[in-house]
Amino acid sequence: MDYNTIIIRFGEMNTKGKNKKQFIAQLARKIREATKDFKDKYVMDIQHDHIYLRLNENNVDMIKELKEVSGLYSFSLALKVDPDLDNVRKVVLDQIKKENGHTFKMYTHRIDKSYPFISDEINRELAGDILKNSTLQVDVHHPDILFSVEIRRDGAYLFTETIKGLGGYPVGSLGKTLLMLSGGIDSPVAAYLMMKRGIEVVCVHYASPPYTNSGVITKLEDILAKLNLYQERIVLYVIPFTKIQEKIYEVSPEGYPITIMRRMMYRLAVKLAEKKHIPSISNGESVGQVASQTIDSMHVINEVTNMPVIRPLAVFDKVDIIKISKDISTYDISIRPYEDCCTIFAPVKPKTSPHLDVCKDIENKFDFSPLLDEAIKNVEVKIIKS
């Protein structure tokens, strides 16, 4: 089917009140950024309930770009025509003959209530004309072609498909988070879900050279390059963690190093987040997936901070996480054989129910504050952008 307009729908953003205009303005900006290669191909028309891209020429293909914009719930490639019913009937018949299928259903939404025909009358007129002038048959339950007509004050919009977008909110419209990025399968998916929810993601990674390979950093950069589809510019902070980790393994009894290590990582994340004015921490933890992600472990690890810790994957099944990672093209990068500090130093029998008092006793065995300060002082900054 031909089209000269793209109708963009807001979804959840329609529930917003007085600040809805701000969200729409941010979405419009993100659409312009995503479709910058087509900036001369359309004019954007922002309305209270939709955004319209008025194409300067028919059938401009921006589907891939629009599907990567968070805050965009769905969109349709539509043909805007004069709403006179005789004209609509003529165009519908011409356009439906270009579709593949044997059955059809007409669906009309009369948004302009001053239009002289109600939706059911329009459906009957259009369907009757198709039945008389084509071999198509009506199937109201499982049609091959669902032909939609929206009657608005400025014209009639014809389309046969509604394409699902990312939904959520425009990236950055709901603030920032500092995401703990390991390079495994989970944390990139968590980053994607945060972006999709409208939260700008800043990443932090804990590096332990020479125990971890420098290939891990390249791996992270490649992962974030994939996520640039959803957030154009991503900052990655790489914190040197070797001295802290060596000290932890020197003083910790069997079973506790991972818990102490995670507590130190949270302390570092808080320091960095406060320094960069980022109000939350996030990660790719999923309840019960590993020893440090049991409820008891999370409780003990979380004790070191009052900052909000967001876990978008908390109740996700691993199979579902893997599916998303494949959908966003990070899976093949995540499974590259470069291990992070958590994997390299993993104990044989990590505690799944660590005791807080034991953790505090272990931490009292060494002065970790100077080590944390030194790590923050030597943070390496990388910027990944599309």
C-alpha positions in Angstrom: 0.0 0.0 0.0 1.2 3.5 -0.7 1.6 6.0 2.1 2.4 9.7 2.4 2.1 10.1 6.2 3.4 8.2 9.2 1.1 8.2 12.2 3.0 7.9 15.5 1.1 6.9 18.7 2.1 7.6 22.3 0.7 4.8 24.3 1.5 5.2 28.0 2.5 8.8 27.6 -1.2 9.6 27.0 -1.7 9.0 30.8 0.4 12.0 31.6 -1.2 15.2 32.8 0.1 18.7 32.6 3.6 17.6 31.8 2.5 15.5 28.7 3.6 18.3 26.4 7.2 17.9 27.8 7.2 14.2 27.1 5.8 14.7 23.6 8.5 17.3 22.9 11.2 14.9 24.1 9.8 12.1 21.9 9.7 14.5 18.9 13.4 15.3 19.5 14.3 11.6 19.7 12.4 10.8 16.5 14.3 13.6 14.7 17.6 12.2 16.1 16.7 8.6 15.0 15.6 9.7 11.5 18.3 12.4 10.9 19.2 10.7 7.6 15.7 11.4 6.4 15.4 15.0 7.7 14.7 16.4 4.2 12.1 13.8 3.5 9.4 14.8 6.0 7.8 17.6 8.0 6.8 16.8 11.6 3.3 17.8 12.7 2.9 17.5 16.5 -0.6 17.1 17.9 -2.0 16.4 21.4 -2.7 12.7 20.6 -0.3 11.8 17.8 2.8 12.9 15.9 2.4 12.9 12.1 5.4 12.7 9.8 4.2 14.4 6.5 6.3 12.9 3.8 7.6 15.0 1.0 7.4 11.9 -1.2 5.5 8.7 -1.0 6.8 5.5 0.7 9.9 6.8 2.6 11.1 3.8 4.6 11.9 4.8 8.2 10.5 1.7 9.8 13.8 0.4 11.3 14.7 3.8 12.7 11.3 4.4 14.3 11.2 1.0 15.9 14.3 1.9 17.9 12.8 5.0 19.5 11.7 4.6 23.1 8.4 6.3 24.0 7.0 5.5 20.6 4.2 3.0 21.3 3.2 2.2 17.7 3.0 3.7 14.2 1.2 3.2 10.9 2.2 4.0 7.4 -0.9 5.8 6.2 -2.2 7.4 3.0 -3.9 10.7 3.8 -6.6 11.6 1.3 -9.6 14.0 0.9 -12.3 12.7 3.3 -15.1 12.9 0.8 -16.7 9.4 0.9 -16.7 8.9 -2.8 -13.0 9.7 -2.9 -12.3 7.5 0.0 -14.2 4.6 -1.6 -12.2 5.0 -4.9 -8.8 5.2 -3.1 -9.6 2.3 -0.8 -10.5 0.0 -3.7 -7.3 1.0 -5.6 -5.1 0.4 -2.5 -6.6 -2.8 -1.3 -5.9 -4.4 -4.7 -2.2 -3.8 -4.0 -2.4 -6.0 -0.9 -1.7 -9.8 -0.7 -4.6 -11.9 0.5 -8.0 -13.4 -0.1 -10.1 -12.0 2.7 -10.5 -8.5 4.3 -12.2 -6.6 7.1 -12.9 -2.9 7.1 -12.4 -0.9 10.3 -13.4 2.8 10.5 -12.8 5.2 13.3 -14.8 8.4 12.9 -12.8 10.8 15.1 -14.4 13.8 13.5 -17.9 13.5 14.8 -19.2 16.2 12.4 -18.6 13.8 9.5 -22.0 13.1 7.9 -21.6 9.3 8.1 -21.1 7.1 11.1 -18.4 4.4 11.2 -20.7 1.5 10.5 -22.2 3.2 7.4 -18.7 4.0 6.1 -17.6 0.3 6.7 -20.6 -0.9 4.7 -20.1 1.5 1.8 -16.4 0.6 1.5 -16.8 -3.1 2.0 -19.6 -3.3 -0.5 -17.6 -1.5 -3.1 -14.7 -3.9 -2.6 -17.0 -7.0 -2.8 -18.4 -5.8 -6.1 -15.1 -4.9 -7.7 -12.7 -7.5 -6.6 -12.4 -11.2 -5.7 -11.8 -10.4 -2.0 -14.2 -11.9 0.6 -15.1 -10.5 4.0 -13.7 -12.3 7.1 -14.4 -10.4 10.3 -12.5 -12.8 12.6 -9.2 -13.7 10.8 -8.9 -11.4 7.7 -5.8 -11.5 5.6 -6.1 -7.7 5.2 -7.4 -5.4 8.0 -8.0 -2.1 6.2 -8.3 0.8 8.6 -9.8 4.2 8.0 -9.5 7.1 10.4 -11.7 10.1 9.7 -10.2 13.3 11.1 -10.9 17.0 10.5 -8.0 17.4 8.2 -8.6 14.3 6.1 -9.1 10.5 5.9 -6.1 8.3 6.9 -5.9 4.8 5.3 -3.6 2.1 6.6 -3.4 -1.7 6.8 -0.8 -2.2 9.5 0.0 -1.0 13.0 3.7 -1.5 13.8 4.7 -2.0 17.4 7.3 0.4 18.8 9.4 0.1 22.0 6.8 1.8 24.1 7.9 3.3 27.5 9.2 6.9 27.5 11.8 8.9 25.6 15.3 8.2 26.9 16.3 10.8 29.5 12.8 11.9 30.3 12.7 10.0 33.6 16.2 10.8 34.8 19.5 8.9 35.0 20.9 5.7 36.4 24.4 4.3 37.0 24.3 0.8 35.6 26.8 -1.8 36.8 27.9 -3.4 33.5 29.7 -6.7 33.7 29.8 -7.8 30.0 27.7 -10.8 30.6 24.3 -11.5 29.1 22.1 -9.8 31.8 23.4 -6.3 32.3 23.2 -5.2 28.7 19.5 -6.3 28.7 19.0 -4.4 31.9 20.5 -1.3 30.3 18.2 -1.7 27.3 15.1 -2.0 29.5 16.1 1.1 31.5 16.6 3.1 28.3 13.2 1.8 27.0 11.7 3.1 30.2 13.0 6.6 29.5 16.0 6.5 31.9 19.4 7.6 30.6 22.0 5.0 31.3 25.5 5.7 32.4 27.6 2.6 32.9 30.3 1.5 35.4 32.6 -1.5 35.0 35.0 -2.9 37.6 38.3 -4.0 36.0 40.9 -6.3 37.6 44.0 -6.4 35.4 46.1 -8.5 35.0 43.6 -11.1 36.1 41.0 -9.9 33.6 41.9 -9.6 29.9 41.8 -6.2 28.2 39.5 -7.8 25.7 36.7 -7.3 28.2 36.8 -3.6 27.6 36.6 -4.0 23.9 33.7 -6.4 24.5 31.9 -3.7 26.6 32.5 -1.1 23.9 31.0 -3.4 21.3 27.9 -4.1 23.5 27.4 -0.4 24.1 27.7 0.3 20.4 24.7 -2.0 19.9 22.8 -0.1 22.6 23.6 3.2 20.8 20.5 2.4 18.7 18.4 3.3 21.7 20.7 5.9 23.4 23.0 7.9 21.1 25.7 8.6 23.6 26.7 6.3 26.5 29.4 7.1 29.1 31.3 4.2 30.5 33.4 4.5 33.7 36.0 1.8 34.2 37.0 1.5 37.9 40.3 -0.2 38.7 39.3 -2.9 41.2 42.4 -5.1 41.5 43.8 -3.9 44.8 40.4 -4.0 46.5 39.8 -7.5 45.2 43.2 -8.8 46.3 42.7 -7.4 49.8 39.2 -9.0 50.0 40.5 -12.4 49.2 43.3 -11.9 51.6 41.0 -11.3 54.6 37.8 -13.1 53.7 36.9 -16.7 54.8 35.6 -19.2 52.3 32.2 -18.3 51.0 32.2 -14.6 51.7 34.5 -12.9 49.1 31.8 -12.4 46.5 29.5 -10.8 49.1 32.2 -8.4 50.3 33.2 -7.7 46.8 29.7 -6.8 45.8 29.4 -4.5 48.9 32.6 -2.7 47.8 31.2 -2.4 44.3 28.1 -0.8 45.6 30.1 1.6 47.7 32.1 2.6 44.7 29.0 3.0 42.6 27.5 5.3 45.2 30.6 7.4 45.3 30.7 7.7 41.6 27.0 8.4 41.3 27.1 11.1 43.9 30.1 12.7 42.2 28.3 12.7 38.8 24.9 13.7 40.2 23.3 10.5 39.2 20.4 9.6 41.6 20.1 5.8 41.2 22.1 2.6 40.7 20.9 -0.3 38.6 22.2 -3.7 37.5 21.3 -6.9 35.8 20.5 -9.0 38.9 17.8 -11.7 38.6 16.6 -13.2 41.9 18.1 -16.6 42.6 20.3 -16.7 39.5 23.6 -16.9 41.4 24.6 -16.9 45.0 24.9 -13.1 45.3 21.4 -12.7 43.9 19.4 -14.5 46.5 17.0 -12.3 48.6 19.3 -12.8 51.6 22.4 -11.8 49.7 20.7 -8.8 48.1 19.6 -7.7 51.6 23.2 -7.9 53.0 24.8 -6.3 49.9 22.3 -3.5 49.7 23.0 -2.5 53.3 25.8 -0.3 52.3 23.6 2.2 50.4 20.5 4.2 50.8 20.5 5.1 47.1 17.7 3.5 45.0 18.9 0.3 43.4 16.8 -0.7 40.3 16.8 -4.3 39.1 14.8 -4.4 35.9 15.5 -8.2 35.5 14.7 -9.1 39.1 11.9 -11.6 38.2 12.9 -12.5 34.6 13.5 -16.0 33.6 17.0 -16.6 32.1 15.5 -17.9 28.8 13.5 -14.6 28.5 16.7 -12.6 29.2 18.6 -14.5 26.5 15.7 -13.9 24.0 15.9 -10.1 24.6 19.7 -10.1 24.3 19.4 -11.8 20.9 16.7 -9.4 19.8 18.9 -6.4 20.6 22.0 -8.1 19.1 24.1 -8.2 22.3 24.0 -11.9 23.0 26.8 -13.0 20.6 29.1 -10.3 22.1 28.2 -11.1 25.7 29.2 -14.8 25.3 32.7 -13.9 24.0 35.2 -15.8 26.3 36.5 -12.8 28.3 35.7 -13.1 31.9 35.0 -10.3 34.3 36.3 -9.9 37.9 33.3 -11.7 39.4 33.9 -14.8 37.3 37.7 -14.9 37.7 37.5 -14.8 41.5 34.4 -16.8 42.0 34.7 -19.0 45.2 34.0 -22.7 45.1 31.1 -22.5 47.6 29.8 -18.9 47.8 27.3 -18.1 50.6 23.7 -17.9 49.5 22.6 -16.6 52.9 25.5 -14.4 54.2 25.3 -12.9 57.7 25.6 -9.1 57.9 27.5 -9.2 61.2 30.1 -11.6 59.6 30.5 -9.2 56.6 31.1 -6.3 59.0 33.7 -8.2 60.9 35.5 -9.1 57.7 35.5 -5.4 56.6 36.8 -4.3 59.9 40.0 -6.3 59.2 41.2 -3.7 56.8 40.9 0.0 56.0 39.0 -0.1 52.7 38.2 3.6 52.5 41.6 4.7 51.0 41.4 1.9 48.5 37.9 3.1 47.4 39.1 6.7 47.1 42.1 5.7 45.1 39.9 3.6 42.7 37.5 6.6 42.2 40.5 8.9 41.6 41.8 6.6 38.8 38.6 6.0 37.0 38.9 5.8 33.2 36.2 7.4 31.1 35.1 6.1 27.7 32.3 7.6 25.6 30.5 5.4 23.1 28.3 7.1 20.6 26.7 6.4 17.3 
